């Protein structure tokens, strides 16, 4: 597997299916080769990224308990939603960039051939979900992101 870059002995490997000729652009990735390599892998087809905040900092514990014990299992019970992880914003940040509006993000891995169908099914079941009383639903946002390259790992 060729190196994407090399710097002081560190290297990042690029999958063969993503090799570009000098005149190729990012929009010209050989997708069929990558799709073939993806078959049988553990890489999800998409990720639903959800940005949220608790209604107040005093409710952080309630919010995190609700999210971990109630909400994650409810979402993962939906067809196509295969895994999830949550993140809290770190104190370590890139300087000179605007801070995000949300302190928490949930990443739901979605693996199905019908992404819209899985999302529609989840949204139809929203009335039955326990949304708790500690999440600020007025500022929550979400988007479904489709995979365009397989995961690239360091060597």
N, C-alpha and C positions, 0 to 999 in steps of 0.2 A: 504494500500500500504506500503510495508516494506521500511525501511530507507536504502539508499545507504551508508550513513555514518552519524555519529552524532559527533558534536564537539561543546562544550560549548553552547549547546542549539540550535545550527543551525542544520538543517537537509535538505538533498536533497532526494526527493522521487524518487524511481525507479518504473516504470510501472510494473504491474504484469507480462506482457508478456515478460519482460526482466530478470526475476528472473533466476539465474543460480544455479545449484547444485554445491557443492564444487568442483567437478571434471570437470565441463563444462568449455570450453574455449570460447572466444569471437566469434569464428567462429561457435559455436553451439547454437546461440540464437534461440529460438523457433519462427522462422519467421512467420509461419502461424498464430499464436496467435496475433502477432503484426500487421500483415496485416489485420486481422479481426477487431482489435481495430482502425486501421487507417480509415476503411470504414466510410464515412460520416464526417470525420474530416476536419479541415482546414489546415492540414499539407501537404505541397507540396511533390511530389515524388522525386524531385531533385532541385538542385540550380545551375544555371550557374553563376560562379564567374568570374568577369572580372576585371583585374588589369590594370589601365591606369595612365598616367601623362599628364598634359598639355605640349605643346611644349616649354613653358617657364613660369617661375613664374609670369611674367608680364601679361600672358594670362589667369591666374586663373579665373578671373571673366567671361571672354568670354567662357572658357571651361565649367564652372559650369552652366552658362545660357544655352549653347548648350545642355549639358547633361540633365538638368532638363526639359527644355521646348521642345526640339526637339527629342533627342535620346531615352529617357525613353518611351515616348508615342509611338514611332515607334516600339520599341521592344515589348512593351506590346500589340500591335495590332496583333502580331503573335500568331497563335494558340498554346495553351499550356502554354504560358507565362502569369502568372496570377497576379504577383505583383513584385515590385522591391523596393530596398532601396539602398542608396549610403552612403559610409563612407569615411572620410578623416583620415589619420593617426594622431594619437594623440601625443601630446608632452610627455604624460606619457607612458612609455614603460618598458618592462621587461629588467632588467639589464643583461649584459653578453650574450645577443643574438644579432645576426646580424640584422641590420635594413633592412626592405624590400626595394626593388628597386622602388616600386610604392607608390605614396602618396594617391591614390584614389582606391577604390574598389566598384564595383556595384554587388549586389546580386539579381539575377533574380530568382524568384520562378517559377518552371516549374511543372505543374500538368497535366499529360497526361499518357495514357498507352503506348504511342509510343514516348519515349524520343528521339530516334535517328531520327524519322520522324519529330518531332518538330524542332530539331536542324538543320536537313537538309533543311527544309522549310525556316528557318531563314537565313541560309547561302546562299540559292539560291536568297533570296530577298536582299542580301547585296548590290548589285549593285544599287538598288533603294533607299537605305538609305542615308540620309544626314549626312555624317561623319564630316561635319564642317572642319574648318582649324585650330582649337586650340588644338586638341588631337594629341599626339605623337603616331602615329600608328606603328612606328618602334619598340617601346618597349612594346606595349600592349600585354597582354596574357589573355587567358581564358581557363576554364575547366568546364565540366559539372560533378557535384558531385551527386551521388545517395544517397538517404536516407538509412541508415542501422539501425537506431533506431528512434523511435518517440522522439519528443522533451521532455526533462526531465526538470521540473521546481522545484524551491525550494518550500518548504512547506509554 
